[in-house]
Amino acid sequence: MKDLLDEILSDAKIRDIVESAGYEFVGAERVTENGRSVFRVYIDSIGGVSVSDCETVSRELDRFLERHSELVPEHFFLEVSSPGIERPLFTLEDFRKFIGRKAKVRFQEKIKDKRQLTAEIADVDEGVVRFREEKDIFLEVPFDKITKAKIVDDGEETSRLMAMKKKERKKGRKK
């Protein structure tokens, strides 16, 4: 049975709150860190996300939670964050968006003797993500067997993103 907190904090509800505040909803996750329950929401925006942006979304989510406090069955910490350079991947569309990039992926069960993999995302098709392990060696993984995934920063991505942001700032100044 899906627990009540998952129902209250469904992706659809969180997405509505984040998008109504003017940001892109990247995804959300519940984790236990150092014995504490954390609900982490990832947001993005053209040009990146500042601490102020995270505070804005956090206040909106707090208001929502206060209105539904009687339904929240447990204490947890709310975090709002940018996805960062090593962006988590939550959906098939996320994998599709990052074809050609390297990702670190964990599987629900062993797939060809592997519980995890760091490889290039080669393709996404009909619920299957195809990873390039080496030049001509591929591993196809059903999306529903992936438990956690994130982009791996190889250094080149940092440079590419910085150049992109610089370009966006210049465009913003010209308007």
Beta strands, then each sheet from edge to edge (+ up, - down):
strand 1: 24-33
strand 2: 36-44
strand 3: 77-81
strand 4: 102-111
strand 5: 114-125
strand 6: 128-134
strand 7: 137-142
strand 8: 146-151
sheet 1: 1+ 2- 3-
sheet 2: 7+ 6- 5+ 4- 8+
end
